[in-house]
Amino acid sequence: MEIPKFLLGDNTDHPDDIYIIHTEYPHFIINLLNDDIEWFDELRGDETEIAVEIARLIEESSEFYDREMERYVED
């Protein structure tokens, strides 16, 4: 099975929260309501490189969400 890089998630216990799940290294879930991030992998390496990578992944997460919402509205 091929798993997408990002998945959209929700939970009825937290009806206002929307989650983006990143399925590749570094694995994480970001809550779009408050931008909290839960990391499942330990981030190692140069702090500057890690910061740049995190910023890129957060941007990709946002772009994924925007694209999904555009597609949802189109349907």
Contacts in CASP RR format, 6 or more apart in sequence:
PFRMAT RR
TARGET T0000
AUTHOR 0000-0000-0000
METHOD contacts of the structure
MODEL  1
MEIPKFLLGDNTDHPDDIYIIHTEYPHFIINLLNDDIEWFDELRGDETEI
AVEIARLIEESSEFYDREMERYVED
3 23 0 8 1.000
4 23 0 8 1.000
5 22 0 8 1.000
5 23 0 8 1.000
5 24 0 8 1.000
5 60 0 8 1.000
5 64 0 8 1.000
6 20 0 8 1.000
6 21 0 8 1.000
6 22 0 8 1.000
6 23 0 8 1.000
6 60 0 8 1.000
6 61 0 8 1.000
6 64 0 8 1.000
7 20 0 8 1.000
7 21 0 8 1.000
7 23 0 8 1.000
8 18 0 8 1.000
8 19 0 8 1.000
8 20 0 8 1.000
8 21 0 8 1.000
8 64 0 8 1.000
8 65 0 8 1.000
8 68 0 8 1.000
9 18 0 8 1.000
9 19 0 8 1.000
9 20 0 8 1.000
9 21 0 8 1.000
10 17 0 8 1.000
10 18 0 8 1.000
10 19 0 8 1.000
11 17 0 8 1.000
11 19 0 8 1.000
16 33 0 8 1.000
17 31 0 8 1.000
17 32 0 8 1.000
17 33 0 8 1.000
18 31 0 8 1.000
18 32 0 8 1.000
18 33 0 8 1.000
18 65 0 8 1.000
19 29 0 8 1.000
19 30 0 8 1.000
19 31 0 8 1.000
19 32 0 8 1.000
20 29 0 8 1.000
20 30 0 8 1.000
20 32 0 8 1.000
20 61 0 8 1.000
20 64 0 8 1.000
20 65 0 8 1.000
21 28 0 8 1.000
21 29 0 8 1.000
22 28 0 8 1.000
22 29 0 8 1.000
22 30 0 8 1.000
22 57 0 8 1.000
22 61 0 8 1.000
25 41 0 8 1.000
26 39 0 8 1.000
26 40 0 8 1.000
26 41 0 8 1.000
26 43 0 8 1.000
26 53 0 8 1.000
26 57 0 8 1.000
27 39 0 8 1.000
27 40 0 8 1.000
27 41 0 8 1.000
28 37 0 8 1.000
28 38 0 8 1.000
28 39 0 8 1.000
28 40 0 8 1.000
28 41 0 8 1.000
28 57 0 8 1.000
29 37 0 8 1.000
29 38 0 8 1.000
29 40 0 8 1.000
30 36 0 8 1.000
30 37 0 8 1.000
30 38 0 8 1.000
30 58 0 8 1.000
30 61 0 8 1.000
31 37 0 8 1.000
32 65 0 8 1.000
37 58 0 8 1.000
43 50 0 8 1.000
43 54 0 8 1.000
44 50 0 8 1.000
END
